[in-house]
Amino acid sequence: MVKKKKKKPKIPENYLKGSKNRARKAAEIRRTADAYRKGLYIDIKAVQKSRVNQDVTKKKKKSTKRSNKKGS
């Protein structure tokens, strides 16, 4: 009997849209979901930070520093 290759559960495309590395982000989502199902501790801040860093659409903030203009 031929052994079938185990397939990873597919992550919805919406979750991966706009990411730099789709495979890495999908793996992180699977890892977090698995830990959640097992009832393990999940560092929410670390997960949130990694997902923000994966985002391509992230824009750099412009500095709001204004020069001091003295009145007359």
N, C-alpha and C positions, 0 to 999 in steps of 0.2 A: 504494500500500500504506500502510495506517495504521500509524504508529509507536506502539509500546506504551511506556507509561511504565515506567521501571526501578523495580523494587521493592527496597526495602532488606530484607536478611535479617531475619526476625522474631526478636526477643529473647524468650526464655522469660519468661512472666509471673512466675515465682518470682523472677527477677533484679530485676524492677521493683517487686515488692510492697513497699509501705511507703515509697515514695520521694515526695519533695515534688513533683518535676518529672519525670514519667516519660520524656518525650521527651529531656530533657537527659541523664538517666542512661543511656538507651539509646544515645544518640549517643556518650557517653563510653566505654561498653562496646565499641561498634563500632570507635571510634578506637583503643582499646588493643589490641583483637584484630587489627586491620589492621597496626599497628606490630609486633606480635609475629610475625605471619606474614612480614612483610618483613625481620625480624631487626634492627629498629631498637632503640635504647635506650629503655627504659620506666622512668620514675621511679616505682618501686613505692610509695614513701612518699607521693608526691603523689596517686597514684591512690587509695590507701587512704584518705587524708585527705578527698578529694572524695566518695568513696562514703559515708564516715561522716557527712559534712556533709549529704548528701542524705537521710539516714535520718530519717523522721518519728517512729519509735518510740523514738528516742534520748531518754533521760530525764535530767534534771538531777540531779547528785549533791547530796545533802544534806550540809551541813557537819557534820563529826564533832567540832567543837570543843566541849569540855566546860568548864563553869565549874569553877574550883578551889574545892572545898569543904574548908574546914579542919576537922580533927577537934578534939575538945575538949581 
